[in-house]
Amino acid sequence: MDVDIESIHTQPVRADAQDLEQLVKSIAVHGLLEPVIVQKNPRQGLGSPYEILTGNLRVEACRRLGWKTIPAIVRPWRGDSSGRE
């Protein structure tokens, strides 16, 4: 399913700027090869309806490309998601 990219709460990007730029270029040429995984956020009233589980860098790269939506697998809420990418 496609999810509004601005509805995903992500973590600060902790990647080398060059690595992120390479990912941006790769997605621009080949598209997004693997969907991100998000979970529904039970605290929707406080912000974004979804929290990122895997694919934080892919979301940032797609934002830089100006994408409005992103392919995502949506999982139900399972508590704190401390093991993020």
Phi, psi and omega in degrees: 000149176267137182241141175302122187297331180281353179268005182256123174277119181248170175266158175303140181288125179243052181235157175298138181302324180292320178296318179296318179296322176296321178294318177302313180296319180297315179294324178298323182276313189256349186083178179275115186277338182222128180293155174281164176242126180234162172235150178296138182264117181290347180261042184305327180295343181263001181162234188283142178290343182231149172244140180285136172255311174221141178108021181306315180292324178295320177298313180298318179298316180293325175299316180295334177276355178085015179294142177265330178230163180217139176298132184214148169261124183257123178253152175290160180299133179230026180093195182299138182249066185288344181266057184273159177285000000 
